[in-house]
């Protein structure tokens, strides 16, 4: 099991290294935003019971995936 995980991590590392600099920047920034916004969403939903942020989160995630898709399909 540990070898499979190591193999997957190495595969992800090679995929990340093969990206151009714009995509690397976007993946790192979007990864950080994804982590922060997911934590904030859990806080808003389960602690404050404020559901408006869920719509903002969904719109942001859709926009992020569209942006990464077009950056990959049509690199600068």
N, C-alpha and C positions, 0 to 999 in steps of 0.2 A: 504494500500500500504506500509506503514511504517512497519507494522508487518510482511509482506511478506519479505521485505528487511532484517529485523532483523533475521527472520528465516533462510534465505539464508546465511547471514553472520555467524550465529551460526553453520550452517551445514559446511561451509568452515573452520571455526575454529576447529571444531571437526575432520574434515578430516586432517587438518594440524597437529593437536596434535597426531594423530594416526600414522604419518609417522616416520620412523627411522631417526637418526641424520644425516646420509648422505643425505637423500632426503630433509630434512629440510634445510640443508646448500645449496643444489643445487637450491631449490625453491627460497630461499631468494636471492642468488647471481644472478640466472637467471632472477628473477623479477626485480632486480636493473638494470641489463644489458639491459633487454627488455625496461624498461622505458627510460633509457639514450639513447639507440640506436634508439628508435622510435622518440624521440625528435630530435636527430641529423639527422635522415633520413628526417624528415619534414623540418628541416633547409636546408639540402643539396638540397632537391628537389625543394622547393618553393622559397628559397632565393638565393642560389648560382646556381641553375639549373645544378647540377652535378649529373648525373644518375648512375655513376659507383658504388656508395655506396649502391644502391638498390640491386645489385647482391650480394654484401658482406652480406647485411642484410638478404636476403632470404636464403643464404647458412647457415648463423649462426642460423637462426630460425629453419631450417630443422634439423641441427645438434643438437640443443638444445632439440627439441621434441624427436628425436631418442634417445638421451642420457637419458632423463627422462623416456621414455618408457622402455628401457632396465634396468634402475635402479629400476623401479617399478616391472618389470617382474622377474628379477633375482637379488634380493637384496644381498648385500655382507654379 
